Amino acid sequence: MPWNAIPKGSAPASSLLPVLIAAPTGKAQALYNVFSGDGRFHVQAMATSPQDVAVKLSMNPQALVLDGLLYDGPDEIIAALNSFPGCCIVLLPVGVDHIAVADIERLPCVAKVVLGEKDFPALTGIVYEQMQRQQSPIGGGRSAMPVLAARPVTTSGWRSIAVWNLQGGVGKPTVSAALALEAASRRLPTLLVGLGAPDPLPLSLGLHPEPNLQNWRSRPTLDGLKGAVQSYDALDLLAGFPSPLELNAYLPDALEGEASLSRLAGTAAYAGYAVVVLDVSSPELAAAALAASNALVLVGLATLSGILSTVEAVRLATETLRGRHSLPASAIHLVLNRVRAATFSPEEVVQNGCKLLKTFPPLAAVVRDDPTVEESLNLRRPAYYHSDTLRQAARSLGDLLFAAPAQSSVQRQGQVGQPSKVYSLGPIRVRV
C-alpha cells in the first residue's frame, strides 16, 4: 500500500507508533502539532538541540524524526545516530553533498533520508510507511519493534487551539473560556492561555491577574509553567498581560526564542496537557499564536462587518502568513456569536462569506444572543455554566475538535441551516 493510501487514525490505541521529534524549535513545534494530531502516532518527546537529542535518545525511543539542521555537518549527525537501535527518518536540505547523504543512509538505524522541505502531513505518511516496514522485517532483517501499550487517547490527538479574529468585541475570551471548560469537562487536561492586555479571563473565572505570562516569560521552563498557572476546578489558566506595556515588551519574544508561544505550547505538552486554548485577544500576537497551534477557531458576528473581518482573517492566515505556521485550511472553524433576529442567519453568513472567499470556513457552532452571558461575566462567574446556548455551542465545537473524525469543508458546509436544523458532526447529532 502506498504511504498516501494509509488512512489516518486507523490504528487502534494499542498500535500507536511512538516517535521522538528532533528539530530546531519552530520546526519541532510544527512537526509536533502534525504528528500528535495524527491518530497513528504517539509523540514521546521533542528535542531542539544536539545536547537535548543526546538526552532524549537515552530514553530509548523506538523511532526518531531528525532534522539535520540541528547539527553542524554530516559527521555530527553520524556520530549522534551511530548507536541508535531504532528507526530514524533524517531530514536534510536540498544541496547536501551526495556522498554525505550516502554515508548517513548507510547507518543501520536510518530507514530514509528526505531531501528538501516536505509538506508535514505528507511526511507523516512517509514515517508511517518506514516504521511499518521496520516492524515487519523480512528474512534476516531487523527485529520488529514492540508497539506502545494501550493508553487513553482522543480521536483528534493533542490540540493547541487559537481562538481569534481581526474584529474586536466579538467575544473571543468568552468562547475561549467556554471551549476550555468544555475540554476539561471531558476529562482532558486543559490549559487556557490569555493573550489579552489587560486580560479579562482571570476576572471572568473569579481568579487573579497574577501570576501570568510575565512569570512564564521570566522562567520559560516546565517548572516555570507550573508556577505560573492558576486552577479553576479541573481547568488551568495562564493569565495574560496586566497592560499593553507588558504586551509590547513581550512581542520580540513571542515568535522565537525560549519564551515564544510555540515554546509555551510545547512545554504545555510536556506538562501533560491534552488541550491548550489560546485566547488571541491581542492582534499583535496572531502570527505567533497561529505558529503555536494546530487548529484555529474564528469567532465572528453575523453582520456585514463580521463577515468581512472573517474573510480578511482567513486571507491573513492562509495567504499572508503562509509558511509561518502548519495550519491547513481544514483546521479553520467558524463560531458565530450573539446571533439574533436583527443579524444575518447562520446560513446567510456562510452564503455571503463564500461569495467573497471560496475558502470561507465552515460553520462549527452558533451562540444565540443571551443576556445571561454578560450577567455571568459581570458577577465573575464562567458564562459556560449559566448560558445554555453558549454551553451547547461549546459542546458542538468540542465534538468537532475533540471527538468527531475530521470532515471536509464541503461536508460541514452542507450542515449549516436554521436554528431547528439537526447538525451532523461525525457520529454526533446536535440540534442547535
C-alpha positions as CSV (number, residue, x, y, z in Angstrom):
1,M,0.0,0.0,0.0
2,P,1.5,3.4,-0.9
3,W,2.0,5.8,2.0
4,N,-0.7,8.2,0.8
5,A,-3.3,5.5,0.8
6,I,-2.9,4.7,4.5
7,P,-6.0,6.0,6.4
8,K,-5.1,8.4,9.2
9,G,-6.5,7.5,12.6
10,S,-6.9,3.8,11.5
11,A,-4.6,2.4,14.1
12,P,-6.1,1.2,17.4
13,A,-4.8,2.8,20.6
14,S,-2.7,-0.3,21.3
15,S,-0.9,0.1,18.0
16,L,0.1,3.8,18.1
17,L,3.6,4.3,16.7
18,P,5.8,6.2,19.2
19,V,8.2,8.8,17.8
20,L,10.8,11.3,19.0
21,I,10.9,14.6,17.1
22,A,14.3,16.4,16.9
23,A,14.5,19.8,15.1
24,P,15.1,23.5,15.6
25,T,12.4,25.0,17.9
26,G,10.0,26.4,15.4
27,K,10.1,23.4,13.1
28,A,10.0,21.0,16.0
29,Q,6.7,22.5,17.2
30,A,5.2,22.4,13.7
31,L,6.2,18.7,13.4
32,Y,4.8,18.0,16.9
33,N,1.5,19.6,16.0
34,V,1.1,17.4,12.9
35,F,2.3,14.1,14.4
36,S,0.4,14.5,17.6
37,G,-2.7,15.3,15.7
38,D,-2.4,12.2,13.6
39,G,-4.2,9.2,15.2
40,R,-1.5,6.8,14.1
41,F,1.3,8.3,16.3
42,H,2.3,9.0,19.9
43,V,4.9,11.7,20.2
44,Q,7.1,10.6,23.2
45,A,9.1,13.8,23.3
46,M,10.7,16.7,21.4
47,A,14.4,17.7,21.2
48,T,15.6,21.1,20.0
49,S,19.4,20.9,20.3
50,P,22.1,18.3,19.9
51,Q,22.5,18.1,23.6
52,D,18.8,17.6,24.0
53,V,18.8,14.9,21.4
54,A,21.5,13.0,23.3
55,V,19.4,13.2,26.5
56,K,16.2,12.1,24.8
57,L,18.0,9.2,23.0
58,S,18.9,7.8,26.4
59,M,15.2,7.2,26.8
60,N,15.5,4.6,24.1
61,P,12.8,5.9,21.8
62,Q,11.7,3.4,19.1
63,A,11.6,5.9,16.3
64,L,13.2,9.3,15.5
65,V,12.4,12.1,13.1
66,L,15.7,14.1,12.9
67,D,16.2,17.4,11.2
68,G,19.9,17.5,10.1
69,L,20.0,21.3,10.5
70,L,20.4,20.8,14.3
71,Y,24.0,19.7,13.6
72,D,27.0,21.5,12.0
73,G,27.5,18.8,9.4
74,P,27.1,15.1,8.4
75,D,29.9,13.9,10.7
76,E,28.0,15.1,13.8
77,I,24.7,13.5,12.5
78,I,26.5,10.2,12.0
79,A,28.1,10.4,15.5
80,A,24.7,11.1,17.1
81,L,23.0,8.2,15.3
82,N,25.7,5.6,15.2
83,S,24.5,3.6,18.2
84,F,20.8,4.3,17.9
85,P,18.9,1.0,17.7
86,G,15.5,2.2,16.4
87,C,14.1,3.5,13.2
88,C,15.2,7.0,12.0
89,I,14.0,9.4,9.3
90,V,16.6,12.1,8.6
91,L,15.5,15.4,7.0
92,L,18.2,17.2,5.0
93,P,18.1,20.4,2.9
94,V,18.5,20.2,-0.8
95,G,22.1,20.6,-2.0
96,V,23.8,18.4,0.6
97,D,26.7,16.5,-0.9
98,H,25.6,13.1,-2.2
99,I,28.5,11.4,-0.6
100,A,27.4,12.7,2.8
101,V,23.8,11.6,2.1
102,A,25.0,8.1,1.2
103,D,27.1,7.9,4.4
104,I,24.0,8.8,6.5
105,E,21.9,6.3,4.6
106,R,24.3,3.6,5.4
107,L,23.7,3.9,9.1
108,P,21.8,0.8,10.3
109,C,19.1,2.9,12.0
110,V,18.3,5.2,9.0
111,A,15.3,4.0,7.2
112,K,15.1,7.0,4.9
113,V,16.7,10.3,4.1
114,V,14.2,13.0,3.0
115,L,15.7,15.9,1.0
116,G,14.1,19.3,0.9
117,E,11.1,20.9,2.6
118,K,8.2,18.4,2.8
119,D,4.5,19.1,3.4
120,F,4.4,17.9,7.1
121,P,1.1,15.9,6.7
122,A,2.8,14.1,3.8
123,L,5.8,13.5,6.0
124,T,3.7,11.6,8.5
125,G,2.8,9.1,5.7
126,I,6.5,8.6,4.9
127,V,7.3,8.0,8.5
128,Y,4.4,5.6,9.0
129,E,5.4,3.5,6.0
130,Q,9.0,3.2,7.0
131,M,8.1,2.4,10.6
132,Q,5.7,-0.3,9.4
133,R,8.4,-1.8,7.4
134,Q,10.7,-1.8,10.4
135,Q,8.1,-3.6,12.4
136,S,7.5,-6.3,9.8
137,P,11.0,-7.4,8.7
138,I,11.5,-10.0,6.0
139,G,14.1,-12.8,6.3
140,G,17.1,-11.7,8.3
141,G,16.0,-8.1,8.7
142,R,15.9,-6.1,11.9
143,S,13.7,-7.5,14.6
144,A,10.2,-5.9,15.0
145,M,9.8,-3.1,17.5
146,P,7.3,-3.5,20.2
147,V,4.2,-1.3,19.9
148,L,3.2,1.2,22.6
149,A,1.0,-0.2,25.3
150,A,-2.7,0.8,25.3
151,R,-3.4,4.3,26.7
152,P,-6.5,6.6,26.6
153,V,-6.5,8.9,23.6
154,T,-8.9,11.1,21.8
155,T,-9.6,10.8,18.1
156,S,-8.2,14.2,17.3
157,G,-5.0,13.8,19.3
158,W,-3.2,16.7,21.1
159,R,-4.8,20.1,20.4
160,S,-3.4,23.6,20.6
161,I,-6.3,25.9,19.5
162,A,-6.0,29.6,18.7
163,V,-9.3,31.5,19.2
164,W,-9.1,34.7,17.1
165,N,-10.5,37.1,14.6
166,L,-9.5,40.5,13.3
167,Q,-12.6,42.2,14.7
168,G,-12.6,43.2,18.4
169,G,-15.6,42.9,20.7
170,V,-16.8,39.6,19.2
171,G,-16.4,37.5,22.4
172,K,-13.1,35.7,21.9
173,P,-12.4,35.4,25.7
174,T,-15.9,34.1,26.4
175,V,-15.7,31.5,23.6
176,S,-12.1,30.6,24.6
177,A,-13.1,30.0,28.3
178,A,-16.2,28.0,27.2
179,L,-14.2,25.8,24.9
180,A,-11.5,25.2,27.6
181,L,-14.2,24.4,30.2
182,E,-15.8,22.0,27.8
183,A,-12.5,20.2,27.2
184,A,-11.9,20.0,30.9
185,S,-15.4,18.6,31.4
186,R,-14.4,15.8,29.0
187,R,-11.6,14.9,31.5
188,L,-9.0,16.3,29.0
189,P,-6.1,18.1,30.9
190,T,-6.6,21.6,29.6
191,L,-4.6,24.8,29.8
192,L,-6.3,28.1,28.9
193,V,-3.9,30.9,27.9
194,G,-5.0,34.5,28.0
195,L,-3.3,36.8,25.5
196,G,-5.2,40.0,26.3
197,A,-3.8,43.2,27.6
198,P,-5.4,43.7,30.1
199,D,-6.6,40.1,30.2
200,P,-10.3,39.7,31.2
201,L,-10.1,35.9,31.7
202,P,-8.9,35.9,35.3
203,L,-11.8,38.2,36.4
204,S,-14.3,36.1,34.4
205,L,-13.2,33.0,36.3
206,G,-13.0,34.7,39.7
207,L,-9.2,34.3,39.7
208,H,-6.3,36.8,40.0
209,P,-4.4,38.8,37.3
210,E,-1.1,37.3,38.8
211,P,0.7,35.1,38.2
212,N,0.6,35.5,34.5
213,L,2.5,35.3,31.2
214,Q,5.1,37.6,32.6
215,N,6.1,34.9,35.1
216,W,6.4,32.4,32.2
217,R,8.5,34.8,30.2
218,S,10.9,35.2,33.0
219,R,11.2,31.5,33.6
220,P,10.2,29.6,30.4
221,T,10.6,26.1,31.8
222,L,8.3,23.2,32.8
223,D,8.6,24.3,36.5
224,G,8.1,27.9,35.4
225,L,4.8,27.0,33.7
226,K,3.6,25.0,36.7
227,G,4.4,28.0,38.9
228,A,2.5,30.5,36.6
229,V,-0.8,28.8,36.3
230,Q,-4.0,29.1,38.4
231,S,-6.7,26.5,38.7
232,Y,-10.4,26.7,38.3
233,D,-11.8,23.3,39.1
234,A,-10.2,21.0,36.5
235,L,-9.1,23.8,34.3
236,D,-5.7,25.6,34.5
237,L,-5.3,29.2,33.5
238,L,-2.2,31.1,32.4
239,A,-3.4,34.7,32.7
240,G,-2.4,37.3,30.1
241,F,-0.8,40.7,30.4
242,P,-1.8,43.3,33.1
243,S,-1.5,46.1,30.5
244,P,-0.4,46.9,26.9
245,L,3.1,47.9,28.3
246,E,3.8,44.3,29.3
247,L,2.4,43.0,26.0
248,N,4.7,45.3,24.0
249,A,7.7,44.2,26.0
250,Y,6.8,40.5,25.2
251,L,6.3,41.0,21.4
252,P,10.0,40.4,20.4
253,D,9.9,37.0,22.2
254,A,6.5,35.9,21.0
255,L,7.6,34.3,17.7
256,E,11.0,32.9,18.5
257,G,13.2,32.2,21.5
258,E,12.9,30.4,24.8
259,A,9.7,32.3,25.8
260,S,7.9,32.1,22.5
261,L,4.2,30.9,22.2
262,S,5.4,27.8,20.3
263,R,7.8,27.0,23.2
264,L,4.9,27.6,25.6
265,A,2.7,25.1,23.7
266,G,5.4,22.6,23.6
267,T,6.1,23.0,27.3
268,A,2.4,22.5,28.0
269,A,2.5,19.3,26.0
270,Y,5.5,18.1,28.1
271,A,3.5,19.0,31.2
272,G,0.7,16.6,30.2
273,Y,-1.9,19.0,28.9
274,A,-4.0,17.4,26.1
275,V,-5.6,20.7,25.1
276,V,-4.2,24.2,25.0
277,V,-6.6,27.1,24.2
278,L,-5.0,30.4,23.2
279,D,-7.3,33.4,23.6
280,V,-5.8,35.7,20.9
281,S,-7.4,38.9,22.1
282,S,-4.3,40.9,21.2
283,P,-4.0,41.1,17.3
284,E,-0.2,41.7,17.6
285,L,0.2,38.1,18.8
286,A,-1.9,36.5,16.0
287,A,1.1,35.2,13.9
288,A,2.8,33.7,17.0
289,A,-0.4,32.1,18.2
290,L,-1.0,30.5,14.8
291,A,2.5,29.2,14.7
292,A,1.9,27.5,18.1
293,S,-1.5,25.9,17.1
294,N,-2.9,23.0,15.1
295,A,-6.4,24.4,15.0
296,L,-8.0,27.8,14.6
297,V,-11.4,28.9,15.8
298,L,-12.6,32.2,14.3
299,V,-15.2,34.0,16.4
300,G,-17.4,36.2,14.3
301,L,-20.6,38.2,14.3
302,A,-23.4,37.5,11.9
303,T,-23.2,41.0,10.5
304,L,-21.7,42.5,7.3
305,S,-18.6,43.8,9.2
306,G,-18.3,40.4,10.9
307,I,-18.3,38.6,7.6
308,L,-15.7,40.9,6.1
309,S,-13.5,40.6,9.2
310,T,-13.7,36.8,9.0
311,V,-12.8,36.9,5.3
312,E,-9.8,39.0,5.9
313,A,-8.7,36.9,8.9
314,V,-8.8,33.8,6.7
315,R,-6.8,35.6,4.0
316,L,-4.2,36.7,6.5
317,A,-3.9,33.2,8.0
318,T,-3.8,31.3,4.7
319,E,-2.0,33.8,2.4
320,T,-0.1,36.5,4.2
321,L,1.2,34.2,7.0
322,R,1.6,31.1,4.8
323,G,4.7,29.2,5.7
324,R,4.9,30.6,9.2
325,H,2.5,28.0,10.6
326,S,1.3,24.5,9.8
327,L,-2.4,25.1,9.9
328,P,-4.3,23.7,6.8
329,A,-7.5,25.3,5.7
330,S,-9.4,22.3,7.0
331,A,-8.3,23.2,10.6
332,I,-10.1,26.6,10.5
333,H,-13.6,26.7,12.0
334,L,-16.1,29.4,12.4
335,V,-18.2,30.2,15.5
336,L,-20.9,32.8,15.2
337,N,-21.6,34.7,18.4
338,R,-24.5,36.8,19.6
339,V,-26.8,35.7,16.7
340,R,-30.3,37.3,16.9
341,A,-33.2,38.3,14.8
342,A,-31.6,41.6,13.6
343,T,-28.5,39.8,12.3
344,F,-27.9,37.6,9.3
345,S,-28.9,34.0,9.8
346,P,-26.1,31.4,10.0
347,E,-26.9,30.2,6.6
348,E,-26.8,33.8,5.2
349,V,-23.4,34.3,6.8
350,V,-21.9,31.3,5.1
351,Q,-23.6,32.1,1.7
352,N,-22.3,35.7,1.7
353,G,-18.9,34.6,3.0
354,C,-18.4,32.0,0.3
355,K,-19.2,34.7,-2.4
356,L,-16.3,36.8,-1.1
357,L,-13.9,33.9,-0.5
358,K,-14.0,30.3,-1.7
359,T,-12.2,29.1,1.3
360,F,-14.6,30.8,3.8
361,P,-14.6,28.5,6.8
362,P,-17.4,26.1,7.6
363,L,-19.7,26.9,10.5
364,A,-18.8,24.9,13.6
365,A,-21.2,26.4,16.2
366,V,-23.7,29.1,16.8
367,V,-24.2,31.1,20.0
368,R,-27.6,32.8,20.2
369,D,-27.7,36.2,21.9
370,D,-28.2,35.6,25.6
371,P,-28.1,38.3,28.3
372,T,-27.1,35.6,30.8
373,V,-23.6,35.6,29.3
374,E,-23.0,39.3,30.2
375,E,-24.7,38.9,33.6
376,S,-22.4,36.0,34.5
377,L,-19.3,37.7,33.4
378,N,-20.2,40.8,35.5
379,L,-20.6,38.5,38.5
380,R,-17.1,36.9,37.8
381,R,-18.7,33.6,37.0
382,P,-18.0,31.5,33.9
383,A,-20.8,32.0,31.4
384,Y,-20.4,28.4,30.3
385,Y,-22.2,27.2,33.4
386,H,-25.1,29.7,33.1
387,S,-25.9,30.1,29.4
388,D,-27.4,27.1,27.7
389,T,-26.7,28.5,24.2
390,L,-23.1,29.1,25.0
391,R,-22.6,25.6,26.6
392,Q,-24.4,24.0,23.6
393,A,-22.1,25.7,21.2
394,A,-19.1,24.7,23.2
395,R,-20.2,21.1,23.1
396,S,-20.8,21.2,19.3
397,L,-17.3,22.7,18.9
398,G,-15.9,20.2,21.3
399,D,-17.4,17.3,19.3
400,L,-15.7,18.6,16.2
401,L,-12.3,19.3,17.8
402,F,-12.0,16.6,20.5
403,A,-14.1,13.6,19.4
404,A,-15.5,13.5,15.9
405,P,-13.4,12.4,12.9
406,A,-12.3,15.2,10.7
407,Q,-14.7,16.2,7.9
408,S,-14.1,18.0,4.7
409,S,-15.2,21.6,4.4
410,V,-17.8,20.6,1.8
411,Q,-19.3,18.0,4.2
412,R,-19.6,20.5,7.0
413,Q,-20.7,23.4,4.8
414,G,-23.9,21.5,3.9
415,Q,-24.8,21.1,7.5
416,V,-25.5,24.8,8.1
417,G,-29.1,25.7,8.5
418,Q,-31.9,27.3,10.6
419,P,-32.0,27.0,14.4
420,S,-34.1,23.9,14.3
421,K,-31.7,22.2,11.9
422,V,-30.0,19.0,13.1
423,Y,-26.3,19.2,12.5
424,S,-24.2,16.0,12.0
425,L,-20.7,16.2,13.5
426,G,-19.2,12.9,12.6
427,P,-21.1,10.3,14.6
428,I,-22.7,13.0,16.8
429,R,-26.0,14.7,16.0
430,V,-26.7,18.0,17.6
431,R,-29.8,20.2,17.4
432,V,-28.9,23.9,17.5
